[in-house]
């Protein structure tokens, strides 16, 4: 008598949902989260951001991305990256005038096509755009301090950030950066003999968690090899700590990433590895095969 064939068991609902989320292009998750965060900030936190500035940011970024894509033959789904950049710039940059945001968006997206190495754009567009606004444009500033510091918000940001960075396969650099940076904060608290409530306040900052899971984890602007990503995370963490607590600049995270970015080509050369590719069918990094979205 033949053995009875048992029906296949379906995995639990939560497992299927988790697998489905991880299979999404990470940029969809980024857009959903950053859009919600921007909306929350505009309606509840009062970020002093004018709706016209957001609209102009998106218009300039999408137009620049479209023109660049047409000139280079990039697939149309690369517009997702422009949307992510627009949201990031809307959260980061503040200005007294309407022209600053679209100009910053145009320059940041344009740099993806102009400043390249080994088939990758060099700078994270949101990071570069923030630095352009800070250094070159009058009446513009970076406003990380207004993102909120309550623990509940930080936990929500961390939860979504973990999901996004995991699906983009840059979970390692996020935790490496966070571990080193938090370790330095702990040493500072011990050295100064300060209350541990100070550390709690620093760790509950939405700015820190957003930077960790949505900027330094950009798979197109971080080293390809895992060991080099760990080294890169350490460099950025130390740089951010020094810039913030030695130079007393609240934009230490943004500065550290900007200054460390030119090291990425060197780290890729020291330990070569397969380059990350955004693909509409799969979020997993693969070796180049045919035309893929590398922007």
Secondary structure, 3 states (H helix, E strand, C coil): CCCCCCCCCCCCHHHHHHHHHHHCCHHHHHHHHHHHHHHHHHHHHCCCCCHHHHHHHHHHHHHHHHHHHHHHCCCHHHHHHHHHHHHHHHHHEEECCCHHHHHHHHHHHHHHHHCEECCEECCCHHHHHHHHHHHHCCCEEECHHHCCCCHHHHHHHHHHHHHHHHHCCCHHHHHHHHHHHHHHHHHHHHHHCCCHHHHHHHHCCHHHHHHHHHCCCCCCCCCCCHHHHHHHHHHHHHHHHHHHHCCCCCCHHHHHHHHHCCHHHHHHHHCCCCCCCECCCCCCCCCCCCCCECC
